[in-house]
Amino acid sequence: MDIDDILAELDQDGLPQETRDLQQLTRAWVSERSAPEILPWPAPLMSRVLERIRRQIWGSKIELVEEQTGNVDPKINFRLIIIQTELERFKFLVRSFLRARIAKIDAYALHYLTDPAQSARLSPSETQYASTHQSLLSSHYRSSFLAQFPASLQRLDDTAGGMTMIETPDLDKAVFVRALTDTDEPIYVEGTDTYFEMKRGDVFVVRWNAVKSLVERGEAELI
């Protein structure tokens, strides 16, 4: 560890929890939008952020906005702009983060519901949403055309004949990834003869399945 690492850690430790949460939420948002599959639900982070919203910890700031609205003092007006911008930034990140996850659930609901390892990536609310979504979709398909097929051909999760009806994310999709630490072992790109190493700060364009484990362990981030 060099002096830059030490200073970075000191700076991080000195940040308020609210600021650290904002940084983590921003990273989670970027990663979720970039990854072809849904990432593990960041339970501790989202619990803190959503609890702030539910308990209206921003209440005192909102009251300040309401009380000071119309005040002609330029300093107070500037402060109100900063507060409102801060609130909108959190709201935008949460909404966009959740929408990115919901879009993936909509596209691959059966995949996330039938695979236990994938189901574990969802929050309880997302699991409920995926179940309801798939139930409505199945009912629609059945009433539209599936009821006219033989019973053996009506299953949407059929895997007969060595083929599966369940659509899955493309894990070979290319992503931009930045290393947060030096990799201990060479990274292998499946289906090729390619091995490569990543040093802290390196940026690569590579298949998602090659760096998936690094991103999920926090050793790299999507950009």
C-alpha positions as CSV (number, residue, x, y, z in Angstrom):
1,M,0.0,0.0,0.0
2,D,1.5,3.4,-1.0
3,I,0.8,6.8,0.4
4,D,-2.0,7.5,-2.1
5,D,-3.9,4.4,-0.8
6,I,-3.4,5.6,2.8
7,L,-4.7,9.1,2.0
8,A,-7.6,7.7,0.1
9,E,-8.6,5.5,3.0
10,L,-8.3,8.5,5.4
11,D,-10.4,10.6,3.1
12,Q,-13.0,7.9,2.9
13,D,-13.2,7.4,6.6
14,G,-13.6,11.1,7.2
15,L,-16.6,11.4,4.9
16,P,-20.1,11.5,6.4
17,Q,-22.2,8.3,6.0
18,E,-24.6,10.3,3.7
19,T,-21.7,11.1,1.3
20,R,-20.4,7.6,1.3
21,D,-23.9,6.2,0.6
22,L,-24.2,8.6,-2.3
23,Q,-20.9,7.4,-3.8
24,Q,-21.8,3.7,-3.3
25,L,-25.3,4.3,-4.8
26,T,-23.7,6.0,-7.8
27,R,-21.4,3.1,-8.4
28,A,-24.2,0.6,-8.0
29,W,-26.3,2.6,-10.5
30,V,-23.6,2.7,-13.1
31,S,-22.8,-1.0,-12.7
32,E,-26.4,-2.0,-12.9
33,R,-26.9,-0.1,-16.1
34,S,-23.8,-1.6,-17.7
35,A,-24.0,-5.2,-16.6
36,P,-26.1,-7.5,-18.9
37,E,-27.5,-9.4,-15.9
38,I,-29.0,-8.3,-12.7
39,L,-26.4,-7.7,-9.9
40,P,-26.8,-8.9,-6.3
41,W,-29.1,-6.6,-4.4
42,P,-27.0,-4.2,-2.2
43,A,-29.1,-4.8,0.9
44,P,-27.2,-2.7,3.5
45,L,-26.8,0.3,1.2
46,M,-30.4,0.3,-0.1
47,S,-31.7,-0.3,3.4
48,R,-30.0,2.9,4.6
49,V,-31.1,4.9,1.6
50,L,-34.7,3.7,1.5
51,E,-35.0,4.0,5.3
52,R,-34.0,7.7,5.0
53,I,-36.8,8.2,2.5
54,R,-39.4,6.3,4.5
55,R,-38.6,8.0,7.7
56,Q,-38.2,11.3,6.0
57,I,-34.8,12.0,7.5
58,W,-34.7,14.8,4.9
59,G,-37.7,16.3,6.7
60,S,-35.8,19.1,8.4
61,K,-34.3,20.1,5.0
62,I,-37.7,20.0,3.4
63,E,-39.1,22.2,6.2
64,L,-36.3,24.6,5.6
65,V,-37.1,24.8,1.9
66,E,-40.7,25.5,2.7
67,E,-39.9,28.1,5.4
68,Q,-37.3,30.0,3.3
69,T,-39.1,29.9,-0.1
70,G,-39.6,33.5,-1.1
71,N,-36.8,34.8,1.0
72,V,-34.9,37.4,-1.1
73,D,-31.6,36.9,0.6
74,P,-29.2,35.6,-2.2
75,K,-27.3,33.4,0.3
76,I,-30.4,31.7,1.6
77,N,-31.7,31.2,-2.0
78,F,-28.4,29.6,-3.0
79,R,-28.5,27.3,0.0
80,L,-32.0,26.2,-1.0
81,I,-30.8,25.4,-4.5
82,I,-28.1,23.2,-3.1
83,I,-30.5,21.4,-0.8
84,Q,-33.0,20.8,-3.5
85,T,-30.3,19.6,-5.9
86,E,-29.1,17.1,-3.3
87,L,-32.5,15.7,-2.7
88,E,-33.2,15.4,-6.5
89,R,-29.9,13.6,-7.0
90,F,-30.7,10.9,-4.5
91,K,-34.2,10.5,-5.9
92,F,-32.9,10.3,-9.4
93,L,-30.3,7.6,-8.6
94,V,-32.7,5.5,-6.6
95,R,-35.4,5.6,-9.4
96,S,-32.9,5.0,-12.2
97,F,-31.2,2.1,-10.3
98,L,-34.5,0.4,-9.6
99,R,-35.7,0.9,-13.2
100,A,-32.6,-0.7,-14.6
101,R,-33.2,-3.8,-12.4
102,I,-36.9,-3.9,-13.2
103,A,-36.1,-3.8,-17.0
104,K,-33.9,-6.9,-16.6
105,I,-36.6,-8.7,-14.5
106,D,-39.1,-7.9,-17.2
107,A,-36.8,-9.4,-19.9
108,Y,-35.7,-12.5,-18.0
109,A,-38.3,-13.1,-15.3
110,L,-38.4,-16.9,-15.7
111,H,-34.6,-17.0,-15.5
112,Y,-34.5,-15.2,-12.2
113,L,-37.4,-17.2,-10.7
114,T,-36.3,-20.7,-11.7
115,D,-32.6,-20.5,-10.9
116,P,-32.0,-20.3,-7.1
117,A,-28.6,-18.7,-7.5
118,Q,-30.2,-15.9,-9.6
119,S,-33.3,-15.6,-7.3
120,A,-30.9,-14.8,-4.5
121,R,-29.8,-11.6,-6.3
122,L,-33.3,-10.1,-6.0
123,S,-34.7,-8.2,-3.1
124,P,-38.0,-9.6,-1.6
125,S,-40.0,-6.9,-3.4
126,E,-38.3,-7.7,-6.7
127,T,-39.0,-11.4,-6.2
128,Q,-42.7,-10.6,-5.7
129,Y,-42.7,-8.3,-8.7
130,A,-41.1,-11.0,-10.9
131,S,-43.6,-13.6,-9.8
132,T,-46.6,-11.3,-10.5
133,H,-45.1,-10.2,-13.8
134,Q,-44.6,-13.8,-14.9
135,S,-48.0,-14.9,-13.7
136,L,-49.7,-12.1,-15.7
137,L,-47.6,-12.9,-18.8
138,S,-48.3,-16.6,-18.6
139,S,-52.0,-15.9,-18.3
140,H,-51.9,-13.6,-21.3
141,Y,-50.0,-16.1,-23.5
142,R,-52.4,-18.9,-22.4
143,S,-55.5,-16.9,-23.3
144,S,-54.0,-15.6,-26.6
145,F,-52.5,-18.7,-28.2
146,L,-51.0,-21.3,-25.8
147,A,-54.4,-22.9,-25.0
148,Q,-54.7,-23.9,-28.7
149,F,-51.4,-26.0,-28.4
150,P,-51.1,-29.5,-27.1
151,A,-50.6,-29.6,-23.3
152,S,-47.0,-30.8,-23.8
153,L,-46.2,-27.6,-25.7
154,Q,-47.7,-25.1,-23.4
155,R,-44.9,-24.8,-20.8
156,L,-42.9,-21.6,-21.0
157,D,-40.0,-23.2,-19.0
158,D,-39.7,-26.3,-21.2
159,T,-36.2,-27.8,-21.4
160,A,-37.1,-30.9,-23.5
161,G,-34.8,-32.1,-26.3
162,G,-31.7,-30.4,-24.7
163,M,-33.1,-26.9,-25.5
164,T,-34.5,-24.4,-23.1
165,M,-37.4,-22.0,-23.6
166,I,-36.1,-19.8,-20.8
167,E,-34.4,-16.7,-22.2
168,T,-31.2,-15.7,-20.4
169,P,-28.9,-12.6,-20.4
170,D,-26.0,-12.5,-22.8
171,L,-23.0,-13.0,-20.5
172,D,-20.6,-12.6,-23.4
173,K,-21.6,-9.0,-23.8
174,A,-18.7,-6.5,-23.8
175,V,-18.4,-4.1,-20.9
176,F,-16.0,-1.4,-19.8
177,V,-14.3,-2.3,-16.6
178,R,-11.8,-0.5,-14.4
179,A,-9.6,-2.4,-11.9
180,L,-9.8,-1.1,-8.3
181,T,-7.0,-3.5,-7.1
182,D,-4.2,-5.5,-8.8
183,T,-5.5,-9.0,-9.8
184,D,-3.8,-11.9,-8.0
185,E,-4.3,-14.3,-11.0
186,P,-4.6,-13.9,-14.7
187,I,-8.1,-13.4,-16.0
188,Y,-9.3,-16.0,-18.6
189,V,-11.7,-15.1,-21.4
190,E,-13.9,-18.2,-21.8
191,G,-14.0,-19.7,-25.3
192,T,-10.6,-18.1,-26.2
193,D,-7.0,-18.6,-25.5
194,T,-6.8,-15.1,-23.9
195,Y,-5.4,-14.5,-20.5
196,F,-4.7,-11.0,-19.1
197,E,-3.8,-9.2,-15.9
198,M,-5.3,-6.0,-14.5
199,K,-3.5,-3.5,-12.4
200,R,-5.2,-0.9,-10.3
201,G,-6.6,1.9,-12.6
202,D,-6.4,-0.2,-15.7
203,V,-9.5,0.0,-18.0
204,F,-10.5,-2.8,-20.3
205,V,-13.3,-3.7,-22.8
206,V,-13.9,-7.3,-22.1
207,R,-16.6,-9.9,-22.0
208,W,-18.8,-9.7,-18.9
209,N,-18.4,-13.3,-17.8
210,A,-14.6,-12.8,-17.7
211,V,-14.8,-10.0,-15.0
212,K,-18.1,-10.8,-13.4
213,S,-16.6,-12.3,-10.2
214,L,-14.1,-9.3,-9.9
215,V,-16.9,-6.8,-10.1
216,E,-19.1,-8.7,-7.6
217,R,-16.2,-8.9,-5.1
218,G,-15.5,-5.2,-5.4
219,E,-12.1,-5.6,-7.0
220,A,-13.3,-3.9,-10.2
221,E,-16.1,-1.6,-11.3
222,L,-18.1,-1.1,-14.5
223,I,-17.9,2.3,-16.1
